[in-house]
Amino acid sequence: MTLTVTWLDRGRWPRVKPNPLYPKGVALDLSNGAARACWTALPYPAKRVGAYVIKCDVCGLVAGVTTAGRADDPHSVKVACKVTSH
């Protein structure tokens, strides 16, 4: 399975300080414990405020992950597969 990541830049810089609990970003899990899931690294740190659009070329999943251009942005994402059987 191939996940494609596209950056959508909002052209703004962060306005608040990053959460000190996540100085190296977060591994974002959107799979909700699904048996079938895919993982991909995200460009980290994000350039500015914006979003990554994650698309799967196999199951057609599309997900959005927002960023703030800070150290606490996501560095990876895990998503559930929409296909229940192959």
Helices and strands as residue ranges (DSSP letters): E 3-12, E 26-29, E 37-41, E 49-56, E 62-68, E 74-80
